[in-house]
Amino acid sequence: MTDESRDALLSGYRRFREGHWPEARAEYEALAADGQKPHTLVVACSDSRADPALIFDTAPGQLFVVRNVANLVPPYEPDGHLHGVSAALEFGVKVLNVSRIMVMGHAHCGGVNAMIHGAPADCQDFVAPWVAQGAPAVRRVCEACPPEEVEQVAEEAVVRLSLQNLRTFPWIAEREAAGTLALSGVHFGIADGVLRSLRGPGRFEALD
């Protein structure tokens, strides 16, 4: 950690303690005593420009957030291997009993760009095989797409793919069918701050 980043983080912590903490202390104490009861599990990208808690202006305890490169959800595969996203989904659905799962993509996603053009040469150990999961879906929708639309169309395709893969988890599909769990997809525009929502199988539409 550099001195600059360390100072920035410590300064932020001090602002939190001096400004936010006194106002929210009772809320944090209740969360500590009663446990968390988030209403929504958000699958989002690790990108530093697209923070779900900030975008949705939520309070502590409201969102259970799972972040990774390109907001990808792999398909259900209980093979005994290590699956971080799947473990978080299982905990959020079965233990926390969330009522919604939202997949949030965003503009200018480096992970989606790697699906289109390939992962960086020095990121072949983990990034390359991770983004390879989404590459076929991305390339399929981009084949007949105008060059200026490729990036956004690809990002939307990954949101759809993750929603499709969510439904391969039996305990997610069962709850969705029963009406106790809703799935949704959104796309955040970094430059304009606009959130666009997937309407059924159709296009993404800007929210008011």
C-alpha positions in Angstrom: 0.0 0.0 0.0 1.4 3.4 -1.0 1.6 6.3 1.4 -0.8 8.2 -0.8 -3.5 5.5 -0.9 -3.0 4.8 2.9 -3.5 8.5 3.7 -6.6 8.7 1.4 -8.2 5.6 3.1 -7.4 6.9 6.6 -8.8 10.3 5.8 -11.9 8.7 4.5 -12.2 6.6 7.7 -11.8 9.7 9.8 -14.6 11.4 7.9 -16.7 8.3 8.4 -16.1 8.3 12.2 -16.7 12.1 12.5 -19.6 12.5 10.1 -21.5 9.3 9.3 -20.9 7.2 12.4 -22.6 9.4 15.0 -25.7 9.6 12.8 -25.8 5.9 12.0 -24.5 4.4 15.2 -27.8 3.1 16.4 -28.4 1.5 13.0 -25.0 -0.3 13.2 -25.6 -1.4 16.7 -29.0 -2.9 15.7 -27.3 -4.7 12.8 -24.7 -6.1 15.1 -27.3 -7.3 17.6 -29.9 -8.6 15.2 -27.8 -9.6 12.2 -28.1 -8.5 8.6 -31.4 -8.8 6.6 -30.6 -7.5 3.2 -33.5 -7.4 0.7 -31.4 -7.7 -2.4 -28.3 -9.6 -3.6 -26.5 -7.6 -6.2 -24.0 -9.3 -8.6 -21.8 -6.4 -9.8 -18.4 -5.8 -11.4 -15.3 -5.1 -9.4 -14.8 -1.9 -11.3 -14.1 1.0 -9.0 -16.5 3.3 -10.9 -19.6 1.3 -10.4 -20.4 0.9 -6.7 -23.9 -0.5 -6.1 -24.2 0.9 -2.6 -23.4 4.4 -3.9 -25.6 4.1 -7.1 -28.6 2.9 -5.1 -28.0 5.2 -2.1 -28.5 2.3 0.3 -28.0 2.1 4.0 -25.8 -0.6 5.7 -27.6 -4.0 5.8 -29.7 -3.4 2.7 -27.6 -5.0 0.0 -25.6 -8.2 -0.1 -23.1 -7.5 -2.8 -21.1 -10.0 -4.9 -18.4 -8.4 -7.1 -16.2 -9.9 -9.7 -14.7 -9.2 -13.1 -17.5 -8.4 -15.5 -20.4 -9.2 -13.1 -20.4 -12.9 -14.3 -22.4 -15.6 -12.8 -21.1 -19.1 -13.8 -23.7 -21.9 -14.2 -24.7 -24.2 -11.3 -21.9 -26.7 -10.9 -21.7 -28.5 -7.5 -18.5 -30.4 -8.3 -16.6 -30.0 -5.0 -14.3 -27.3 -6.4 -14.1 -23.7 -5.1 -16.8 -21.4 -6.5 -16.9 -18.0 -4.8 -19.8 -16.6 -6.7 -21.9 -19.7 -6.2 -21.1 -19.8 -2.5 -22.2 -16.2 -2.1 -25.4 -16.9 -4.0 -26.2 -19.9 -1.8 -25.6 -17.9 1.4 -27.6 -15.0 0.2 -30.6 -17.0 -1.0 -30.7 -19.8 1.6 -29.4 -18.1 4.7 -30.2 -14.4 4.2 -33.4 -15.2 2.3 -33.1 -12.2 -0.1 -36.2 -11.4 -2.1 -34.3 -10.1 -5.2 -31.2 -10.8 -7.2 -30.0 -8.1 -9.4 -27.2 -8.3 -12.0 -25.6 -4.9 -12.6 -23.4 -4.4 -15.6 -21.8 -1.1 -16.5 -20.3 0.9 -19.4 -16.7 0.6 -20.4 -16.2 -2.7 -18.7 -12.7 -4.0 -19.0 -13.8 -7.6 -18.4 -16.3 -7.5 -21.2 -13.7 -5.9 -23.4 -11.5 -8.9 -22.7 -14.3 -11.1 -23.9 -14.3 -9.3 -27.2 -10.6 -8.7 -27.7 -8.9 -11.3 -25.4 -7.5 -10.9 -21.9 -4.2 -9.0 -21.4 -1.1 -11.0 -22.1 -0.1 -11.0 -18.4 -3.5 -12.0 -17.1 -3.7 -15.6 -18.5 -3.7 -17.4 -15.2 -7.1 -16.3 -13.9 -8.6 -13.4 -15.9 -8.5 -15.3 -19.3 -10.3 -18.4 -18.2 -12.8 -16.4 -16.2 -13.9 -14.1 -19.1 -13.8 -17.0 -21.5 -17.1 -18.1 -19.9 -18.8 -15.1 -21.4 -16.9 -14.8 -24.7 -19.3 -17.0 -26.9 -22.4 -15.1 -25.8 -20.7 -11.8 -26.4 -19.3 -12.6 -29.8 -22.6 -14.1 -30.9 -24.5 -10.8 -30.3 -21.7 -8.6 -31.7 -21.4 -10.4 -35.1 -24.0 -8.2 -36.8 -23.6 -5.2 -34.6 -22.4 -1.8 -35.8 -18.9 -1.0 -34.4 -20.1 1.9 -32.3 -22.6 -0.3 -30.5 -20.4 -3.3 -29.8 -19.3 -2.3 -26.3 -22.8 -1.7 -24.9 -24.4 -4.6 -26.7 -21.7 -6.9 -25.3 -22.2 -5.6 -21.8 -25.9 -6.1 -22.0 -25.3 -9.7 -23.3 -23.2 -10.5 -20.2 -26.1 -9.3 -17.9 -28.5 -11.6 -19.8 -26.0 -14.5 -19.6 -25.6 -14.1 -15.8 -29.4 -14.0 -15.4 -29.7 -17.2 -17.6 -27.0 -18.9 -15.4 -28.7 -17.8 -12.2 -31.7 -19.9 -13.3 -29.6 -23.0 -13.5 -29.4 -23.0 -9.7 -32.3 -25.1 -8.6 -33.0 -23.3 -5.4 -33.1 -20.0 -7.3 -35.3 -21.3 -10.1 -37.7 -22.8 -7.5 -38.0 -19.5 -5.6 -38.5 -17.5 -8.7 -41.2 -19.9 -9.8 -42.9 -19.6 -6.4 -42.8 -15.8 -6.6 -40.6 -15.4 -3.5 -37.5 -14.3 -5.4 -37.3 -11.9 -8.3 -34.4 -11.6 -10.8 -33.5 -8.4 -12.6 -30.8 -6.9 -14.8 -29.5 -3.4 -15.1 -26.8 -1.5 -16.8 -25.1 1.7 -15.4 -23.7 4.4 -17.6 -20.6 5.8 -16.0 -20.4 9.0 -18.0 -24.1 9.9 -17.8 -25.0 8.3 -14.5 -28.1 6.7 -16.1 -29.3 3.3 -15.0 -31.0 1.2 -17.6 -33.2 -1.8 -16.8 -33.8 -5.0 -18.8 -37.4 -5.2 -19.7 -38.3 -8.9 -20.2 -36.4 -10.4 -23.1 -36.3 -7.0 -24.8 -34.0 -4.0 -24.7 -32.6 -2.1 -21.7 -34.6 1.0 -21.0 -33.5 4.1 -19.0 -35.1 4.5 -15.5 -36.5 7.8 -14.4 
